[in-house]
Each structure stands twice: as C-alpha cells, then as structure tokens.
Amino acid sequence: MVEVLKAENLVGGYEFIVGEKRVYVDAVSNVNIGFEESLVYGIAGESGCGKSTLLKLLYGFLAKPLTVKSGNVKLYISNNYIDILRLSDDVRRYKVWWKEISWIPQNAMSVLNPVQRIRDHFTEILTVHMDMDKEDALKYSLEHVEGLGLSKDVLNAYPHQLSGGMRQRVVIALALLLKPKIVLADEPTSALDVVVQRGVMQMLLDKQKEMKNSLVLVSHDMGIHAMVTNRLAIMYAGKVVEFGDTDAVFEKPLHPYTKALIDSLPRIGDKNPRQGLSGSPPDLSNPPPGCRFHPRCPFAMDICRKEIPPTIEIEKNRYVSCWLYAKR
Ligand SMILES: Nc1ncnc2c1ncn2[C@@H]1O[C@H](COP(=O)(O)OP(=O)(O)OP(=O)(O)O)[C@@H](O)[C@H]1O
C-alpha cells in the first residue's frame, strides 16, 4: 500500500535564548515513520514526549521557535513525493494544506477567527483552493456540514457562540472539507467532557471510513488508541520507541516503556492497584546519553547507558528501539 506521508530521519525542536544562553529542546529526535492510505494511526506517550511537535512537523507548520534540524517529511501528491518542509510558505498554504493534508489542533480556537462567522471560514477555503464563487461555496458548505450531521444554523454563528464540542466539530468539518488524503488530529477531544468526546471522535472516525483517507490521532489516552487505531507509535522523549499493529502492541508490547504504559491501564475485574511508571521523563534540553529511557528502565544494561539503541524490524510493520532486541 502507498504511504501517503512519511518522515525520514526527522530531527526538530525548539530553539530560543534564555539569558545569554541558546537553548535547544530536542523534541523530535531521528523519527522514521510512514502512514499508509486508509488507516487510522495513533501516536501515544506521556505529556511532553513530542507528540504535538511531531504532528506540527508532519504538517510543515514551522512557526518559530520550532525549527527543523534535518530529515524530511514526504507527502505523496500526483504519483510523486514532495518534501513538505522545503516548500515555500505560499505553496504549502495554498496548494497543500486543506487539500492534500489537514491538521486539527488541540484547541479549536487557534484555527477559528473570532470575528468571522463560521460560514466565512468555509467559503474562504473553497474560494481560494477550489476557485468557487461565493454562492457555490456557500451551497457546498451547507451540504458539507449537513452531511456531517451538523445543523445549517452553525454556519451563521460566530465561534464564541458555539459550545466547545460544536467548535471542535466545526474544525473537523473544515479539515475534511476538501477531502484531504491524510488528516492529523492532535488530541481532538481532550478539552471536551466525556459524553461530547465520544460524539466528536465518532464523527471523525465515520468520515475516515467513508472517505478512506488516513487519520493520525495523537492522544495520551491508551484506551482511545486500543479502541480506534489500526497502527500505533509509542513515543518517549522525542523518539518513536515502538511501532506496530495496535492489536499486536497491546497483546505483546516489546519496549519496556510500552509495557509500563499498558500495565498502568485499569482492567475490568482486576482489583490489584495499577502500577504507574516511577520517575519522570527527561529534560529534552539535556537528554540522557544512550537510550533515553534507561534511567527509568527496569532492564537497563551497561550498553543502554552509553549507546543509542538501533531500531529493529521484528517483523513486517513491527519496530522497536531497544537493546534487549538487538544482536550484539
Ligand atoms: N513553543 C515551545 N517552546 C519551547 N519548548 C516547547 C514549545 N512547545 C513544546 N516545547 C517542548 O517540547 C517538548 C515536546 O512538547 P510537545 O508539546 O510536542 O509534547 P506532547 O507529547 O505533545 O505533550 P502534551 O501531551 O502535553 O501535549 C516538551 O519538552 C515541551 O516543553
């Protein structure tokens, strides 16, 4: 199957000055990952491990202080791969975003303009990207929102007049408007209450099934990944430490960090207290040498403290970065 998007040796992070010192936060460190068409991918890991940064880089959203150090992000367009990180801002904005790839950020208000009615957000995208006139754009927007089960009244509202759940649905509707091949969703429901969360997530998944596009879902909630994703990447301190079919990752986690994440999940009928992972993730402006997980790993060996583990392909679509699996 074609990979619609792939990151190769991607290194990026945040660069800023503190006092006299230049600080670099190594948020995405040598990530290799590919996303095939029509699948739902999950990216999991503790807060601060680089999930949102990876998503921004995959989208080519290079707002300062975020910088790319090396590597590339290739998007499949018209039988060719283009490096999204090396396009001009205008090409990215007018030819790639919304049309080929779209991004649903954590906070809907960062996409919506508070002084614009919702309908203007839709018609602007359609007039700019599809060359539609205003009347056709409005008609198309109406059909689109109704197709997603939203009331047409939403189009007349200003963002602040909508509930948080409705705003997030509007952002999802915008992200799907031009039927992009791949949608990147960053904790799309984390700011919503549980009942609303379910409806918003269902809307996203129903559309993915219908449009057969790829969806990349960032969440720290392993329960959501177990329920909705086909493939899962586990991130720790800026690195993808494990990747595989979601069922396989849950049935037989390979990396000690993945095991710890899964062991901390509650299980029906099991009254034993769940064990959380001791210690805390490293400071990414000064990560530990060798394997970044070694200070918290119950299996840490000498080599783990000194050398970065290689990524090993255990079987097709199943990768782990851990010295326990490396032939030495
Ligand atoms: N604008 C920024 N300036 C400086 N450092 C940043 C910035 N944004 C994120 N970081 C740092 O980059 C690292 C990765 O952050 P990121 O938000 O990508 O993690 P995350 O896994 O998405 O976390 P969360 O689940 O809390 O959203 C963290 O150390 C964070 O403090």
The ligand as an SDF file (V2000), in Angstrom:
LIG
                    3D

 31 33  0  0  0  0  0  0  0  0999 V2000
    6.8100   26.6330   21.9370 N   0  0  0  0  0  0  0  0  0  0  0  0
    7.6830   25.8890   22.6310 C   0  0  0  0  0  0  0  0  0  0  0  0
    8.8540   26.4370   23.0700 N   0  0  0  0  0  0  0  0  0  0  0  0
    9.7490   25.7080   23.7400 C   0  0  0  0  0  0  0  0  0  0  0  0
    9.6030   24.3890   24.0490 N   0  0  0  0  0  0  0  0  0  0  0  0
    8.4660   23.8060   23.6520 C   0  0  0  0  0  0  0  0  0  0  0  0
    7.4410   24.5100   22.9220 C   0  0  0  0  0  0  0  0  0  0  0  0
    6.4240   23.6510   22.6750 N   0  0  0  0  0  0  0  0  0  0  0  0
    6.7850   22.4710   23.2080 C   0  0  0  0  0  0  0  0  0  0  0  0
    8.0050   22.5560   23.7850 N   0  0  0  0  0  0  0  0  0  0  0  0
    8.7420   21.4710   24.4640 C   0  0  0  0  0  0  0  0  0  0  0  0
    8.9380   20.4270   23.5190 O   0  0  0  0  0  0  0  0  0  0  0  0
    8.7910   19.1570   24.1400 C   0  0  0  0  0  0  0  0  0  0  0  0
    7.7230   18.3590   23.4200 C   0  0  0  0  0  0  0  0  0  0  0  0
    6.4820   19.0320   23.5820 O   0  0  0  0  0  0  0  0  0  0  0  0
    5.1380   18.5380   22.8650 P   0  0  0  0  0  0  0  0  0  0  0  0
    4.0880   19.5620   23.1260 O   0  0  0  0  0  0  0  0  0  0  0  0
    5.4280   18.1880   21.4520 O   0  0  0  0  0  0  0  0  0  0  0  0
    4.8240   17.1940   23.6840 O   0  0  0  0  0  0  0  0  0  0  0  0
    3.4520   16.3650   23.7530 P   0  0  0  0  0  0  0  0  0  0  0  0
    3.8520   14.9460   23.8450 O   0  0  0  0  0  0  0  0  0  0  0  0
    2.5600   16.7500   22.6390 O   0  0  0  0  0  0  0  0  0  0  0  0
    2.8460   16.8750   25.1300 O   0  0  0  0  0  0  0  0  0  0  0  0
    1.2920   17.0220   25.5510 P   0  0  0  0  0  0  0  0  0  0  0  0
    0.7220   15.6390   25.5710 O   0  0  0  0  0  0  0  0  0  0  0  0
    1.3870   17.6330   26.9200 O   0  0  0  0  0  0  0  0  0  0  0  0
    0.6450   17.9180   24.5360 O   0  0  0  0  0  0  0  0  0  0  0  0
    8.4640   19.4360   25.6130 C   0  0  0  0  0  0  0  0  0  0  0  0
    9.6760   19.3720   26.3290 O   0  0  0  0  0  0  0  0  0  0  0  0
    7.9290   20.8540   25.5880 C   0  0  0  0  0  0  0  0  0  0  0  0
    8.1870   21.5080   26.8090 O   0  0  0  0  0  0  0  0  0  0  0  0
  1  2  1  0
  2  3  1  0
  2  7  2  0
  3  4  2  0
  4  5  1  0
  5  6  2  0
  6  7  1  0
  6 10  1  0
  7  8  1  0
  8  9  2  0
  9 10  1  0
 10 11  1  0
 11 12  1  0
 11 30  1  0
 12 13  1  0
 13 14  1  0
 13 28  1  0
 14 15  1  0
 15 16  1  0
 16 17  2  0
 16 18  1  0
 16 19  1  0
 19 20  1  0
 20 21  2  0
 20 22  1  0
 20 23  1  0
 23 24  1  0
 24 25  2  0
 24 26  1  0
 24 27  1  0
 28 29  1  0
 28 30  1  0
 30 31  1  0
M  END
$$$$
